[in-house]
Amino acid sequence: MSWNICIIGAGKIGQMIATLLKSSSNYSVTVADRDLAALSALNKQGVSTRQIDVEDDTQLTQGLIGFDAVISAAPFFLTPKIAKAAKTAGAHYFDLTEDVAATNAVRDLAKDSETAFMPQCGLAPGFVGIAGASLASEFDELDSLHMRVGALPLYPTNALKYNLTWSTDGLINEYCNPCDAIVNGERVKTAPLEDYELLGHDGVEYECFNTSGGLGTLPETLDGKARAVSYRSIRYPGHCEILKLLLHDLGLERRRDLLKDIFETALPRTDQDVVLVYCTAKGMIDGALREKSLINKSFARTINGQVWSAIQVTTAAGVLGVVDLMRTGALPAKGFVRQEQVKLADFLNTEFGRLYRAGDVTEQNKAA
């Protein structure tokens, strides 16, 4: 069955999602935005577009009627408005938000809905939740699950060793908002930038620290089933120390607009990036204490003659993999749907999930 999809947001991720859908025989796609210049660029690529002002509730709702599903690639603060319009229009709803409050608003809308609501569908939250849940399911008794994700420049040149690769607002949310976790068997909120650790992969050293939103609903799902569950962002060493100077010592955590301006003025964007997913679980299997890791490393690549960054590809593949599973009936078609309800093998076998296979999903396990 073919689906008609509306993407809200013609930015970098919206463009990537549209490109992948346009190349599929199972979908027709329209991109909606109020920015005519962004829509014009998509028109030149043969993508159907529609000018919609998301701030206009009536125009938004009317513009979504007739679509099977809506994917929000808009800023997180527009999430509740778009989700409500999708519900009124009778469409399934998906988004990429890492914002906890926005996700809670979507969950409330899903309670009596005749269509499905599935937020947090990108990379982290999104794919990492699918991968982490899959890893956890391999244990008879799960002790700990630690998930780490980084979207990093391949060639860092500044003191932060970082370039902008995605939403600045989302990045600041991750660095400033409380983090969900399970600590000593209890669901808690932890401070961002804490629980620092170093790890290495392929001869490269990285640092990791708490950031907000990456776990999605996984702590709730694993409540009472694990002693420790955490999410940390991966960066090159030295990044966290500078962030603490900016956010804590200079007080920019209280002046997010200024922090955004600094980031967007001083940090260039890059398409030469790498996305690293590094999940580790420990627990009992057949009476023995075991540890297993799942690692995925993805790079920028050329699709349909155009170079796309690793964060664009992995984020778009994250949401479209679950859209495809819902289209084919592998996921519930109404109410709130969690990432951990998705089976990793099913996801990787979708036409979009295969893009993660190009990044080499590998598992390592050893006796703990």
RAZI-V445992 format. One record per backbone hydrogen bond with DSSP energy under -1.0 kcal/mol. NH is the residue of the N-H (numbers start at 1). CO is the residue of the C=O. E is the energy in kcal/mol with one decimal. If there is no record, write none. Layout:
BEGIN
nh = [NH,NH]
co = [CO,CO]
e = [E,E]
END
This chain:
BEGIN
nh = [3,5,6,7,8,9,15,16,17,18,19,20,21,22,23,24,28,30,31,32,33,39,40,41,42,43,44,45,46,47,50,52,56,60,61,62,63,67,68,69,70,71,72,73,78,79,82,83,84,85,86,87,88,89,91,92,93,94,95,103,104,105,106,107,108,109,110,113,117,118,121,127,128,130,131,132,133,134,135,136,137,138,139,140,141,143,144,145,146,147,148,149,150,152,154,161,164,171,172,173,174,175,176,177,179,181,182,183,185,186,188,190,193,194,197,199,201,204,206,207,208,209,210,212,218,221,222,225,227,228,229,230,232,233,234,235,239,242,243,244,245,246,247,248,249,250,252,253,254,259,260,261,262,263,264,265,266,267,270,273,274,275,276,277,278,279,280,281,282,283,284,285,288,290,291,292,293,294,295,296,297,298,300,301,303,306,308,313,314,315,316,317,318,319,320,321,323,324,325,326,327,328,329,330,335,337,341,342,347,348,350,354,355,356,358,359,360,362,364,366,368]
co = [26,28,69,30,71,32,11,12,13,14,15,16,17,18,19,21,3,5,48,7,50,35,36,37,38,39,40,42,43,42,31,33,53,56,57,58,59,64,4,4,92,6,94,8,75,76,78,79,80,81,82,83,84,85,86,68,116,70,118,99,100,101,102,103,104,105,106,110,335,93,95,122,123,126,127,128,129,130,131,132,133,135,136,284,284,282,282,228,280,230,278,232,276,274,272,158,268,167,168,169,170,171,172,173,190,188,229,186,227,183,181,179,210,191,208,206,204,201,199,235,197,233,194,174,215,217,218,222,143,143,182,145,147,209,149,207,236,238,239,240,241,242,243,244,244,245,246,247,251,255,256,257,258,259,260,261,262,263,164,271,152,298,150,296,148,294,146,292,144,290,141,288,285,283,366,281,364,279,362,277,359,275,273,308,306,303,301,309,310,311,312,313,314,315,316,317,319,320,321,322,323,324,326,325,115,117,338,339,343,344,347,350,352,353,354,356,357,295,293,291,289]
e = [-2.3,-3.0,-2.2,-2.8,-2.8,-2.9,-2.6,-1.5,-2.7,-2.3,-2.2,-2.2,-2.4,-2.5,-1.1,-1.6,-2.2,-2.2,-2.4,-3.4,-1.5,-2.0,-2.5,-1.6,-1.3,-2.3,-1.8,-1.0,-1.9,-2.2,-2.1,-1.4,-2.0,-2.7,-2.5,-2.5,-2.0,-1.6,-2.0,-1.4,-2.9,-2.7,-2.9,-3.0,-2.1,-1.6,-2.2,-2.7,-2.2,-1.8,-2.3,-2.1,-2.2,-2.2,-2.7,-2.5,-2.8,-2.3,-1.2,-1.8,-2.2,-1.7,-1.8,-2.3,-1.8,-1.7,-1.5,-1.3,-2.9,-3.0,-2.9,-2.0,-2.6,-1.6,-2.9,-2.8,-2.3,-1.9,-2.2,-2.5,-1.8,-1.3,-1.6,-2.1,-1.5,-2.8,-2.0,-2.1,-3.1,-2.5,-1.3,-1.8,-2.2,-2.9,-2.7,-1.1,-1.5,-1.9,-2.4,-2.2,-2.0,-1.7,-1.7,-2.5,-2.9,-1.8,-2.4,-2.8,-2.8,-1.7,-2.7,-3.1,-3.1,-1.1,-2.0,-2.2,-2.2,-1.9,-3.3,-3.3,-2.8,-1.2,-3.0,-1.9,-1.9,-2.0,-2.6,-2.5,-2.0,-1.8,-2.1,-2.0,-2.4,-2.5,-2.3,-2.8,-1.7,-1.4,-2.2,-2.3,-1.4,-2.4,-3.4,-1.9,-1.7,-2.0,-2.1,-1.6,-1.5,-2.2,-2.7,-2.0,-2.4,-2.7,-2.7,-1.6,-2.8,-2.6,-1.4,-1.4,-2.7,-2.8,-2.6,-3.1,-3.0,-2.8,-2.7,-3.1,-2.4,-2.4,-2.6,-2.7,-1.8,-3.6,-3.0,-2.7,-3.8,-2.5,-2.8,-2.4,-1.8,-2.7,-1.1,-2.2,-2.8,-1.6,-3.0,-2.3,-2.7,-1.9,-2.4,-2.6,-1.7,-1.8,-2.5,-2.1,-1.9,-2.3,-1.6,-2.1,-2.5,-1.8,-1.3,-2.8,-2.0,-2.4,-1.3,-2.1,-2.5,-2.7,-1.6,-1.5,-1.8,-1.7,-1.3,-1.1,-1.9,-2.8,-2.8,-3.0,-1.9]
END
